[in-house]
């Protein structure tokens, strides 16, 4: 963002930066298309913005995750949990660099998916959170809230490992356990344009606050 250019002499805690915006939700909740729309909106306002997604299947860890999700490999539940987390850790320093460069990141899934999907398998929630400690905390989590049955009706479950109604019901409950004041819950059954507008309204204050120098924070904030 242009407004960062004169901030070199400020204390690091008040340096202008990009915002870390995370979209979360069940499979088929509309995250991916809303992430793209949000990116276009912010870019249209002149903000430097990038679209990220986790898992990032382009890395070697990401390829292991992709093989697991498509049932081409089978891994112990804790092992795959740690791989998902490693996939976020391998992008952490680039994430920090980009935010400090003034780029806002719109991120499709993050640590909350990690905890919700693994704790839905019965793993202890605190154990699931532990490897995420120290990753950058989002400025806002946008949760696209859809009943699992409605998501299943949308079809397009692509045959990946977690795309099953009964499992998604458990994931929904686990997401509820994670929801805190940094989350904005949006009804994902509304028309696409209404959701898009609500997401836009939800992020602007955060983008501006980060531009003014909101300090970075780390998981898990209390
Ligand atoms: P996506 O590429 O957004 O369709 O995500 C792939 C699937 O992986 C989806 O069912 C959600 C799940 N997932 C995403 N992140 C994590 C994670 O960190 N841990 C676990 N266990 N599952 C995840």
Boltz pocket constraint, residues with backbone or C-beta under 6 A from the ligand:
constraints:
  - pocket:
      binder: B
      contacts: [[A, 27], [A, 54], [A, 55], [A, 69], [A, 80], [A, 81], [A, 84], [A, 85], [A, 108], [A, 109], [A, 110], [A, 111], [A, 113], [A, 114], [A, 115], [A, 117], [A, 118], [A, 160], [A, 162], [A, 163]]
      max_distance: 6.0
